[in-house]
Amino acid sequence: MIYWNSLSDFLQMGGHGLYVWGSFAVTALIFAIEISQIRRQRRLVRSSVQGESHAAEKN
């Protein structure tokens, strides 16, 4: 098991901190973008389906 003497040692990750934390940041950003795009697409599909059902009711 790995033990760090301080928070600074933990954040530096033995000299690889920039890569490690940068990878986490990029992954979190990609997840956030993916979730927002899924929500946007869901809203578009719902509004499209509702529009089609209202059009069908009028006919």
PDB file of N, CA, C and O in Angstrom, chain B, residues numbered from 101:
ATOM      1  N   MET B 101       0.842  -1.176   0.000  1.00  0.00           N
ATOM      2  CA  MET B 101       0.000   0.000   0.000  1.00  0.00           C
ATOM      3  C   MET B 101       0.887   1.239   0.000  1.00  0.00           C
ATOM      4  O   MET B 101       1.980   1.226   0.567  1.00  0.00           O
ATOM      5  N   ILE B 102       0.431   2.276  -0.616  1.00  0.00           N
ATOM      6  CA  ILE B 102       1.206   3.507  -0.726  1.00  0.00           C
ATOM      7  C   ILE B 102       0.747   4.484   0.348  1.00  0.00           C
ATOM      8  O   ILE B 102      -0.449   4.682   0.565  1.00  0.00           O
ATOM      9  N   TYR B 103       1.723   5.086   1.014  1.00  0.00           N
ATOM     10  CA  TYR B 103       1.428   6.094   2.033  1.00  0.00           C
ATOM     11  C   TYR B 103       2.139   7.391   1.663  1.00  0.00           C
ATOM     12  O   TYR B 103       3.283   7.367   1.209  1.00  0.00           O
ATOM     13  N   TRP B 104       1.489   8.479   1.848  1.00  0.00           N
ATOM     14  CA  TRP B 104       2.076   9.778   1.575  1.00  0.00           C
ATOM     15  C   TRP B 104       2.289  10.514   2.882  1.00  0.00           C
ATOM     16  O   TRP B 104       1.507  10.369   3.822  1.00  0.00           O
ATOM     17  N   ASN B 105       3.342  11.300   2.938  1.00  0.00           N
ATOM     18  CA  ASN B 105       3.672  12.048   4.141  1.00  0.00           C
ATOM     19  C   ASN B 105       2.862  13.331   4.270  1.00  0.00           C
ATOM     20  O   ASN B 105       2.715  13.866   5.369  1.00  0.00           O
ATOM     21  N   SER B 106       2.341  13.823   3.160  1.00  0.00           N
ATOM     22  CA  SER B 106       1.581  15.074   3.201  1.00  0.00           C
ATOM     23  C   SER B 106       0.608  15.114   2.029  1.00  0.00           C
ATOM     24  O   SER B 106       0.671  14.287   1.119  1.00  0.00           O
ATOM     25  N   LEU B 107      -0.275  16.076   2.070  1.00  0.00           N
ATOM     26  CA  LEU B 107      -1.225  16.271   0.973  1.00  0.00           C
ATOM     27  C   LEU B 107      -0.479  16.628  -0.311  1.00  0.00           C
ATOM     28  O   LEU B 107      -0.872  16.215  -1.402  1.00  0.00           O
ATOM     29  N   SER B 108       0.580  17.384  -0.173  1.00  0.00           N
ATOM     30  CA  SER B 108       1.390  17.761  -1.331  1.00  0.00           C
ATOM     31  C   SER B 108       1.977  16.520  -2.008  1.00  0.00           C
ATOM     32  O   SER B 108       1.961  16.417  -3.235  1.00  0.00           O
ATOM     33  N   ASP B 109       2.491  15.586  -1.217  1.00  0.00           N
ATOM     34  CA  ASP B 109       3.012  14.339  -1.786  1.00  0.00           C
ATOM     35  C   ASP B 109       1.914  13.564  -2.505  1.00  0.00           C
ATOM     36  O   ASP B 109       2.138  13.000  -3.576  1.00  0.00           O
ATOM     37  N   PHE B 110       0.742  13.542  -1.913  1.00  0.00           N
ATOM     38  CA  PHE B 110      -0.385  12.853  -2.541  1.00  0.00           C
ATOM     39  C   PHE B 110      -0.741  13.496  -3.880  1.00  0.00           C
ATOM     40  O   PHE B 110      -0.934  12.795  -4.873  1.00  0.00           O
ATOM     41  N   LEU B 111      -0.828  14.823  -3.911  1.00  0.00           N
ATOM     42  CA  LEU B 111      -1.201  15.520  -5.139  1.00  0.00           C
ATOM     43  C   LEU B 111      -0.125  15.395  -6.220  1.00  0.00           C
ATOM     44  O   LEU B 111      -0.441  15.388  -7.410  1.00  0.00           O
ATOM     45  N   GLN B 112       1.128  15.297  -5.817  1.00  0.00           N
ATOM     46  CA  GLN B 112       2.216  15.166  -6.793  1.00  0.00           C
ATOM     47  C   GLN B 112       2.333  13.741  -7.344  1.00  0.00           C
ATOM     48  O   GLN B 112       2.901  13.535  -8.416  1.00  0.00           O
ATOM     49  N   MET B 113       1.804  12.775  -6.623  1.00  0.00           N
ATOM     50  CA  MET B 113       1.792  11.371  -7.054  1.00  0.00           C
ATOM     51  C   MET B 113       3.165  10.898  -7.546  1.00  0.00           C
ATOM     52  O   MET B 113       3.280  10.274  -8.601  1.00  0.00           O
ATOM     53  N   GLY B 114       4.175  11.202  -6.780  1.00  0.00           N
ATOM     54  CA  GLY B 114       5.517  10.740  -7.143  1.00  0.00           C
ATOM     55  C   GLY B 114       6.027  11.335  -8.442  1.00  0.00           C
ATOM     56  O   GLY B 114       6.785  10.689  -9.165  1.00  0.00           O
ATOM     57  N   GLY B 115       5.618  12.561  -8.744  1.00  0.00           N
ATOM     58  CA  GLY B 115       6.056  13.219  -9.975  1.00  0.00           C
ATOM     59  C   GLY B 115       5.100  13.017 -11.144  1.00  0.00           C
ATOM     60  O   GLY B 115       5.321  13.570 -12.221  1.00  0.00           O
ATOM     61  N   HIS B 116       4.065  12.250 -10.952  1.00  0.00           N
ATOM     62  CA  HIS B 116       3.106  11.966 -12.025  1.00  0.00           C
ATOM     63  C   HIS B 116       1.755  12.648 -11.784  1.00  0.00           C
ATOM     64  O   HIS B 116       0.774  12.336 -12.459  1.00  0.00           O
ATOM     65  N   GLY B 117       1.705  13.559 -10.844  1.00  0.00           N
ATOM     66  CA  GLY B 117       0.446  14.198 -10.461  1.00  0.00           C
ATOM     67  C   GLY B 117      -0.247  14.918 -11.596  1.00  0.00           C
ATOM     68  O   GLY B 117      -1.468  14.838 -11.732  1.00  0.00           O
ATOM     69  N   LEU B 118       0.527  15.624 -12.420  1.00  0.00           N
ATOM     70  CA  LEU B 118      -0.085  16.354 -13.530  1.00  0.00           C
ATOM     71  C   LEU B 118      -0.813  15.403 -14.477  1.00  0.00           C
ATOM     72  O   LEU B 118      -1.927  15.691 -14.917  1.00  0.00           O
ATOM     73  N   TYR B 119      -0.187  14.278 -14.789  1.00  0.00           N
ATOM     74  CA  TYR B 119      -0.811  13.291 -15.659  1.00  0.00           C
ATOM     75  C   TYR B 119      -2.040  12.665 -14.989  1.00  0.00           C
ATOM     76  O   TYR B 119      -3.098  12.551 -15.608  1.00  0.00           O
ATOM     77  N   VAL B 120      -1.897  12.266 -13.734  1.00  0.00           N
ATOM     78  CA  VAL B 120      -2.985  11.594 -13.018  1.00  0.00           C
ATOM     79  C   VAL B 120      -4.185  12.522 -12.869  1.00  0.00           C
ATOM     80  O   VAL B 120      -5.298  12.156 -13.247  1.00  0.00           O
ATOM     81  N   TRP B 121      -3.975  13.707 -12.326  1.00  0.00           N
ATOM     82  CA  TRP B 121      -5.087  14.626 -12.079  1.00  0.00           C
ATOM     83  C   TRP B 121      -5.626  15.215 -13.376  1.00  0.00           C
ATOM     84  O   TRP B 121      -6.818  15.502 -13.483  1.00  0.00           O
ATOM     85  N   GLY B 122      -4.757  15.395 -14.352  1.00  0.00           N
ATOM     86  CA  GLY B 122      -5.224  15.843 -15.666  1.00  0.00           C
ATOM     87  C   GLY B 122      -6.136  14.809 -16.315  1.00  0.00           C
ATOM     88  O   GLY B 122      -7.141  15.153 -16.938  1.00  0.00           O
ATOM     89  N   SER B 123      -5.774  13.538 -16.163  1.00  0.00           N
ATOM     90  CA  SER B 123      -6.611  12.455 -16.702  1.00  0.00           C
ATOM     91  C   SER B 123      -7.969  12.418 -16.021  1.00  0.00           C
ATOM     92  O   SER B 123      -8.996  12.241 -16.676  1.00  0.00           O
ATOM     93  N   PHE B 124      -7.968  12.586 -14.699  1.00  0.00           N
ATOM     94  CA  PHE B 124      -9.244  12.649 -13.980  1.00  0.00           C
ATOM     95  C   PHE B 124     -10.086  13.828 -14.451  1.00  0.00           C
ATOM     96  O   PHE B 124     -11.295  13.689 -14.636  1.00  0.00           O
ATOM     97  N   ALA B 125      -9.463  14.979 -14.645  1.00  0.00           N
ATOM     98  CA  ALA B 125     -10.193  16.175 -15.069  1.00  0.00           C
ATOM     99  C   ALA B 125     -10.789  15.996 -16.462  1.00  0.00           C
ATOM    100  O   ALA B 125     -11.944  16.351 -16.697  1.00  0.00           O
ATOM    101  N   VAL B 126     -10.007  15.449 -17.378  1.00  0.00           N
ATOM    102  CA  VAL B 126     -10.505  15.229 -18.745  1.00  0.00           C
ATOM    103  C   VAL B 126     -11.655  14.228 -18.729  1.00  0.00           C
ATOM    104  O   VAL B 126     -12.651  14.422 -19.425  1.00  0.00           O
ATOM    105  N   THR B 127     -11.530  13.170 -17.952  1.00  0.00           N
ATOM    106  CA  THR B 127     -12.592  12.171 -17.852  1.00  0.00           C
ATOM    107  C   THR B 127     -13.862  12.775 -17.281  1.00  0.00           C
ATOM    108  O   THR B 127     -14.953  12.526 -17.796  1.00  0.00           O
ATOM    109  N   ALA B 128     -13.734  13.569 -16.218  1.00  0.00           N
ATOM    110  CA  ALA B 128     -14.903  14.225 -15.628  1.00  0.00           C
ATOM    111  C   ALA B 128     -15.556  15.174 -16.625  1.00  0.00           C
ATOM    112  O   ALA B 128     -16.783  15.239 -16.708  1.00  0.00           O
ATOM    113  N   LEU B 129     -14.748  15.909 -17.380  1.00  0.00           N
ATOM    114  CA  LEU B 129     -15.285  16.828 -18.396  1.00  0.00           C
ATOM    115  C   LEU B 129     -16.043  16.062 -19.478  1.00  0.00           C
ATOM    116  O   LEU B 129     -17.125  16.477 -19.894  1.00  0.00           O
ATOM    117  N   ILE B 130     -15.479  14.956 -19.929  1.00  0.00           N
ATOM    118  CA  ILE B 130     -16.146  14.149 -20.964  1.00  0.00           C
ATOM    119  C   ILE B 130     -17.466  13.584 -20.434  1.00  0.00           C
ATOM    120  O   ILE B 130     -18.466  13.576 -21.152  1.00  0.00           O
ATOM    121  N   PHE B 131     -17.477  13.112 -19.190  1.00  0.00           N
ATOM    122  CA  PHE B 131     -18.726  12.622 -18.601  1.00  0.00           C
ATOM    123  C   PHE B 131     -19.763  13.732 -18.519  1.00  0.00           C
ATOM    124  O   PHE B 131     -20.933  13.503 -18.825  1.00  0.00           O
ATOM    125  N   ALA B 132     -19.359  14.923 -18.114  1.00  0.00           N
ATOM    126  CA  ALA B 132     -20.294  16.047 -18.000  1.00  0.00           C
ATOM    127  C   ALA B 132     -20.864  16.413 -19.368  1.00  0.00           C
ATOM    128  O   ALA B 132     -22.061  16.671 -19.492  1.00  0.00           O
ATOM    129  N   ILE B 133     -20.019  16.437 -20.388  1.00  0.00           N
ATOM    130  CA  ILE B 133     -20.486  16.743 -21.754  1.00  0.00           C
ATOM    131  C   ILE B 133     -21.443  15.660 -22.225  1.00  0.00           C
ATOM    132  O   ILE B 133     -22.488  15.963 -22.801  1.00  0.00           O
ATOM    133  N   GLU B 134     -21.099  14.409 -21.989  1.00  0.00           N
ATOM    134  CA  GLU B 134     -21.953  13.289 -22.407  1.00  0.00           C
ATOM    135  C   GLU B 134     -23.329  13.366 -21.742  1.00  0.00           C
ATOM    136  O   GLU B 134     -24.351  13.194 -22.406  1.00  0.00           O
ATOM    137  N   ILE B 135     -23.355  13.621 -20.445  1.00  0.00           N
ATOM    138  CA  ILE B 135     -24.629  13.723 -19.725  1.00  0.00           C
ATOM    139  C   ILE B 135     -25.460  14.877 -20.247  1.00  0.00           C
ATOM    140  O   ILE B 135     -26.670  14.738 -20.424  1.00  0.00           O
ATOM    141  N   SER B 136     -24.826  16.019 -20.498  1.00  0.00           N
ATOM    142  CA  SER B 136     -25.589  17.164 -21.005  1.00  0.00           C
ATOM    143  C   SER B 136     -26.127  16.893 -22.405  1.00  0.00           C
ATOM    144  O   SER B 136     -27.244  17.302 -22.721  1.00  0.00           O
ATOM    145  N   GLN B 137     -25.356  16.210 -23.249  1.00  0.00           N
ATOM    146  CA  GLN B 137     -25.847  15.884 -24.590  1.00  0.00           C
ATOM    147  C   GLN B 137     -26.981  14.865 -24.541  1.00  0.00           C
ATOM    148  O   GLN B 137     -27.920  14.954 -25.332  1.00  0.00           O
ATOM    149  N   ILE B 138     -26.912  13.913 -23.640  1.00  0.00           N
ATOM    150  CA  ILE B 138     -27.995  12.940 -23.491  1.00  0.00           C
ATOM    151  C   ILE B 138     -29.273  13.644 -23.042  1.00  0.00           C
ATOM    152  O   ILE B 138     -30.350  13.374 -23.575  1.00  0.00           O
ATOM    153  N   ARG B 139     -29.161  14.540 -22.071  1.00  0.00           N
ATOM    154  CA  ARG B 139     -30.338  15.283 -21.607  1.00  0.00           C
ATOM    155  C   ARG B 139     -30.926  16.142 -22.717  1.00  0.00           C
ATOM    156  O   ARG B 139     -32.145  16.210 -22.875  1.00  0.00           O
ATOM    157  N   ARG B 140     -30.063  16.797 -23.485  1.00  0.00           N
ATOM    158  CA  ARG B 140     -30.531  17.641 -24.593  1.00  0.00           C
ATOM    159  C   ARG B 140     -31.264  16.783 -25.634  1.00  0.00           C
ATOM    160  O   ARG B 140     -32.348  17.147 -26.090  1.00  0.00           O
ATOM    161  N   GLN B 141     -30.673  15.656 -26.003  1.00  0.00           N
ATOM    162  CA  GLN B 141     -31.297  14.772 -26.981  1.00  0.00           C
ATOM    163  C   GLN B 141     -32.632  14.244 -26.465  1.00  0.00           C
ATOM    164  O   GLN B 141     -33.591  14.128 -27.229  1.00  0.00           O
ATOM    165  N   ARG B 142     -32.698  13.927 -25.185  1.00  0.00           N
ATOM    166  CA  ARG B 142     -33.942  13.440 -24.590  1.00  0.00           C
ATOM    167  C   ARG B 142     -35.041  14.493 -24.682  1.00  0.00           C
ATOM    168  O   ARG B 142     -36.184  14.185 -25.018  1.00  0.00           O
ATOM    169  N   ARG B 143     -34.676  15.753 -24.376  1.00  0.00           N
ATOM    170  CA  ARG B 143     -35.660  16.843 -24.485  1.00  0.00           C
ATOM    171  C   ARG B 143     -36.150  17.002 -25.920  1.00  0.00           C
ATOM    172  O   ARG B 143     -37.345  17.190 -26.151  1.00  0.00           O
ATOM    173  N   LEU B 144     -35.233  16.928 -26.884  1.00  0.00           N
ATOM    174  CA  LEU B 144     -35.614  17.064 -28.288  1.00  0.00           C
ATOM    175  C   LEU B 144     -36.549  15.943 -28.734  1.00  0.00           C
ATOM    176  O   LEU B 144     -37.526  16.185 -29.444  1.00  0.00           O
ATOM    177  N   VAL B 145     -36.245  14.721 -28.316  1.00  0.00           N
ATOM    178  CA  VAL B 145     -37.092  13.580 -28.687  1.00  0.00           C
ATOM    179  C   VAL B 145     -38.466  13.713 -28.043  1.00  0.00           C
ATOM    180  O   VAL B 145     -39.483  13.471 -28.692  1.00  0.00           O
ATOM    181  N   ARG B 146     -38.500  14.100 -26.765  1.00  0.00           N
ATOM    182  CA  ARG B 146     -39.798  14.268 -26.089  1.00  0.00           C
ATOM    183  C   ARG B 146     -40.644  15.334 -26.768  1.00  0.00           C
ATOM    184  O   ARG B 146     -41.839  15.131 -26.982  1.00  0.00           O
ATOM    185  N   SER B 147     -40.038  16.472 -27.109  1.00  0.00           N
ATOM    186  CA  SER B 147     -40.813  17.535 -27.745  1.00  0.00           C
ATOM    187  C   SER B 147     -41.275  17.106 -29.132  1.00  0.00           C
ATOM    188  O   SER B 147     -42.370  17.471 -29.560  1.00  0.00           O
ATOM    189  N   SER B 148     -40.459  16.340 -29.833  1.00  0.00           N
ATOM    190  CA  SER B 148     -40.843  15.837 -31.147  1.00  0.00           C
ATOM    191  C   SER B 148     -42.022  14.869 -31.043  1.00  0.00           C
ATOM    192  O   SER B 148     -42.968  14.946 -31.827  1.00  0.00           O
ATOM    193  N   VAL B 149     -41.960  13.968 -30.079  1.00  0.00           N
ATOM    194  CA  VAL B 149     -43.034  12.990 -29.884  1.00  0.00           C
ATOM    195  C   VAL B 149     -44.321  13.703 -29.462  1.00  0.00           C
ATOM    196  O   VAL B 149     -45.403  13.371 -29.947  1.00  0.00           O
ATOM    197  N   GLN B 150     -44.206  14.677 -28.562  1.00  0.00           N
ATOM    198  CA  GLN B 150     -45.388  15.426 -28.135  1.00  0.00           C
ATOM    199  C   GLN B 150     -45.991  16.206 -29.298  1.00  0.00           C
ATOM    200  O   GLN B 150     -47.212  16.282 -29.432  1.00  0.00           O
ATOM    201  N   GLY B 151     -45.135  16.787 -30.141  1.00  0.00           N
ATOM    202  CA  GLY B 151     -45.623  17.508 -31.313  1.00  0.00           C
ATOM    203  C   GLY B 151     -46.351  16.594 -32.277  1.00  0.00           C
ATOM    204  O   GLY B 151     -47.383  16.966 -32.836  1.00  0.00           O
ATOM    205  N   GLU B 152     -45.819  15.399 -32.474  1.00  0.00           N
ATOM    206  CA  GLU B 152     -46.461  14.427 -33.359  1.00  0.00           C
ATOM    207  C   GLU B 152     -47.793  13.962 -32.780  1.00  0.00           C
ATOM    208  O   GLU B 152     -48.750  13.764 -33.528  1.00  0.00           O
ATOM    209  N   SER B 153     -47.873  13.785 -31.469  1.00  0.00           N
ATOM    210  CA  SER B 153     -49.128  13.316 -30.872  1.00  0.00           C
ATOM    211  C   SER B 153     -50.179  14.411 -30.946  1.00  0.00           C
ATOM    212  O   SER B 153     -51.357  14.120 -31.157  1.00  0.00           O
ATOM    213  N   HIS B 154     -49.767  15.690 -30.775  1.00  0.00           N
ATOM    214  CA  HIS B 154     -50.727  16.787 -30.905  1.00  0.00           C
ATOM    215  C   HIS B 154     -51.208  16.919 -32.348  1.00  0.00           C
ATOM    216  O   HIS B 154     -52.381  17.204 -32.586  1.00  0.00           O
ATOM    217  N   ALA B 155     -50.319  16.714 -33.302  1.00  0.00           N
ATOM    218  CA  ALA B 155     -50.705  16.780 -34.714  1.00  0.00           C
ATOM    219  C   ALA B 155     -51.667  15.655 -35.070  1.00  0.00           C
ATOM    220  O   ALA B 155     -52.603  15.861 -35.842  1.00  0.00           O
ATOM    221  N   ALA B 156     -51.445  14.469 -34.514  1.00  0.00           N
ATOM    222  CA  ALA B 156     -52.318  13.332 -34.774  1.00  0.00           C
ATOM    223  C   ALA B 156     -53.698  13.540 -34.165  1.00  0.00           C
ATOM    224  O   ALA B 156     -54.702  13.102 -34.728  1.00  0.00           O
ATOM    225  N   GLU B 157     -53.748  14.212 -33.009  1.00  0.00           N
ATOM    226  CA  GLU B 157     -55.031  14.470 -32.360  1.00  0.00           C
ATOM    227  C   GLU B 157     -55.873  15.467 -33.168  1.00  0.00           C
ATOM    228  O   GLU B 157     -57.101  15.382 -33.170  1.00  0.00           O
ATOM    229  N   LYS B 158     -55.230  16.389 -33.838  1.00  0.00           N
ATOM    230  CA  LYS B 158     -55.947  17.410 -34.627  1.00  0.00           C
ATOM    231  C   LYS B 158     -56.554  16.802 -35.881  1.00  0.00           C
ATOM    232  O   LYS B 158     -57.555  17.303 -36.392  1.00  0.00           O
ATOM    233  N   ASN B 159     -55.952  15.722 -36.383  1.00  0.00           N
ATOM    234  CA  ASN B 159     -56.454  15.115 -37.625  1.00  0.00           C
ATOM    235  C   ASN B 159     -57.494  14.147 -37.322  1.00  0.00           C
ATOM    236  O   ASN B 159     -58.044  13.528 -38.232  1.00  0.00           O
TER     237      ASN B 159
END
